[in-house]
Each structure stands twice: as structure tokens, then as C-alpha cells.
Amino acid sequence: MVSPTGFQMTLQTQAVLRVLLDHPLQEHYGLEISKAAGLPSGSLYPTMARLERAGWVTSDWEQVDTHEVGRPRRRYYKLTPDGAEMAEQALAATLERLSPQPGRRGRLRSHGLGPVRQPGWGVGQ
């Protein structure tokens, strides 16, 4: 299914969004997201690129000395405030479509799909 942003809302995309929405203000690196979503990196990184192009996430490379930490740099991803809202709406719409019960939307909070917008998001922008 194609979302209003023009990319497919695949099961992989939904899994990634669920992981990011679990801690919407936190930065997550690729392997962390991959493991939590149960996806191989070959599925994760194209999904992250689509979400970034759509403005749902931002990313940045960590600034570390790779010799000092003994590993390659990590690319960290974070939901944007609008991305968090769109992700929440997309997952809620999926649940609504899959639900055989009319009016299920009112029970989204009990399934952990309630609002994630945090105080202060969008202030002064």
C-alpha cells in the first residue's frame, strides 16, 4: 500500500516505525533497529533511506575515533516530530484496516498506539 508520502507502507516499514515509536526522542543506530524489528540489514537500509527522503527521520554519523572505540562509526536515526505523527497515523490506519471490529480506533491506546508527540516538539520552529 502506498502512503500519502508516496512510499510503500510495507510490513518492514511498519516494523521499523514501531521500533522507532517505542522511543521517539531517542537516536537509534541501524543494527539496533534491525535486530529490534527482526529485519536483515539489506531490508533495513532501503527502508531508512525512504523514511529519510520523506522527512520522517533524520540521520547523522556519530563522531568517534574508530580506532579508540574499536568499531566502525554508526549512523544514528531519529524520528522527526512530523515523522512521529505520520508514523503513528500510518500504524493506526493499518490497525483500523485489519480490524474486523468497527470503531477499534478508540482502543488504540490500549495497544500501545496512542499519541507519541512529546511536550515541546515543534515549539519555536
Residue pairs with C-beta under 8 A, 6 or more apart in sequence:
1 8
1 9
2 8
2 9
3 9
3 86
3 90
5 54
5 55
5 56
5 86
6 54
7 13
7 50
7 51
7 53
7 54
9 90
9 94
10 47
12 37
12 39
12 43
12 44
12 47
13 47
13 50
13 51
14 90
14 91
14 94
15 37
15 38
15 39
16 33
16 37
16 39
16 44
16 47
16 48
16 51
17 51
17 87
17 90
17 91
18 37
18 91
19 28
19 33
19 36
19 37
20 28
20 33
20 57
20 77
20 78
20 79
20 84
20 87
21 79
21 84
21 87
21 88
21 91
21 116
22 36
24 79
24 84
24 116
24 118
25 78
25 118
26 78
27 76
27 77
27 78
28 76
28 77
28 78
29 62
29 74
29 75
29 76
29 77
30 41
30 44
30 45
30 48
30 74
30 75
30 77
31 41
31 74
33 39
33 44
33 48
33 77
34 40
34 41
34 44
37 44
39 47
48 57
48 59
48 77
51 57
51 77
51 83
52 58
52 59
52 77
54 83
55 80
55 82
55 83
56 79
56 80
56 82
56 83
56 86
56 87
57 77
57 78
57 79
57 80
57 83
58 77
58 78
58 80
59 75
59 76
59 77
59 78
60 75
60 76
61 73
61 74
61 75
61 76
62 73
62 74
62 75
62 76
63 73
64 73
66 72
66 73
79 87
81 117
81 118
81 121
81 122
84 116
84 117
84 121
85 116
85 117
87 116
88 113
88 115
88 116
91 113
92 105
92 108
92 113
95 104
95 105
95 108
95 111
95 113
96 104
96 105
108 114
